[in-house]
Amino acid sequence: MEKELTHKPLKEEIYDVLHRHIIAGKYGPGDWLRQEDIATQMGVSMTPVREALDLLVAAGLAERVAYRGVRVREMSAKDVADAYGLRLILEAITAREAALHITPGQISKLEKIMDEMQKHVALNEMPQERELSREFHSSIAEASGNNLLAKVYAVVANAFPDWLLYEAVYRNPDLLAGTVMQTYEEHTAIMDALINGDADKAVQKSIAHVLDSGRWLEEYLNIPSELLREKEKQVSSLIKKIK
């Protein structure tokens, strides 16, 4: 593992590196995060590594198992469906708020992320694409101007197994071109709505984007359709009531 450290408190630097590695698929569900190995690989002491692992557990990306240590979180079908339902709700809320509050600087940041994503379209570049996609959505949450909402969004995003969906691309490389193009088009549609300050369209396009992930959850991760449809029904009812 490369050091990759910056100038934050050491525990946060280590957390950031481990977070990126999980999202990029370098650690998979159930993989153990060994303090000794991480400390040795990163050239740091055990204490900040233990604190970083505590942050991962608090963020929902990892779980602590009594007497055994910390591992990347494993999720049941219900866990995935619950995260999917919350993601639908929060994507709608963050998109609406971002459309109303986004600044020119934040729009520029999103455009740069989109430009960078276009440079990583090969199969072996999917880890970078995953990180950029996560950054795109997190940046929209930040653009909402609501710090608490952005923090809640981050926890839910960590619980959503998008890194597992990308593994389907590795198993089915013929899906790559269509998947990358579809993601880019959906992100572009969300961007256009944000640039135009069109809150309703931002909500519509963001929900459509997550719904596509739902189809992947069903087809490639074998999440029961009835669990996903129930979440979609609940969210649809909520949005109608809000409107």
Residue, then its C-alpha position, 0 to 999 in steps of 0.5 A: m500500500e502506498k503511503e498517500l498521506t497529506h497534511k490532515p491529522l494522521k488518523e484522518e489521513i489513514y482513514d482517507v487512504l483506506h476509504r479510497h481503497i475500499i471504494a476502489g475495490k482493493y478491499g472487498p466485503g469481509d476482508w480484514l483490515r489488519q492494524e499491524d499490516i496497515a501500520t507497516q505498509m504506511g510507515v506509521s504507528m499502530t495508534p493512528v491506524r486503530e483510530a482510523l479504523d474506528l472512523l471507518v466503523a463509525a462511517g459504516l464502511a467497516e465493522r468491528v468483530a469481537y476478539r477478531g478485529v475490523r473488517v470491511r462491512e458485509m451486507s445482507a440483502k436487506d441491508v443493501a435494500d435499506a441503503y438503496g431506499l435511503r439513497l433514493i431519498l437523499e439523492a432527491i433531497t441533496a439534488r434539490e438543495a444543490a440546485l437552489h444553492i450551488t455556487p459557480g465554484q462548485i459547478s466548476k468542481l463538478e465539471k472538472i470531475m466529469d472531465e477527469m472521469q472521461k479520461h478513465v474509461a478502460l477496464n483497468e481504470m475502474p478504481q479511479e472511475r469509482e472514486l470520481s463517481r463517489e466524489f461527484h455525488s459527494s460534491i453535490a451533497e456538499a453543494s446543498g449548503n447543509n453540512l448535516l445533510a452532507k454528513v448523513y449522505a456520506v454515511v448512506a453512500n458508504a453503506f451503498p455497495d456501488w463498489l460491488l456493482y463495479e465488480a460486475v463490469y469486471r466479470n462482464p467486460d462487454l458491459l464496460a462501454g455502455t456502462v461508462m457512457q450511461t453513467y456519463e450521460e446521467h451525470t451530465a443530465i444532473m449537471d445541466a439541471l444544477i447549472n440551470g437551477d432546475a430543482d425539480k429536474a435535478v430531483q428527477k434525474s438523480i432518482a433516475h440515476v439511482l433507479d438504474s443502480g437498483r436494476w444492477l443490484e437486482e441483476y448482478l448482486n441478486i438482491p430480491s426484486e420485491l425488496l427493491r420495489e418496496k423501497e421504490k414504492q415507499v420513496s415514491s409515496l414520500i416524494k408525492k406527499i412532499k410535493 
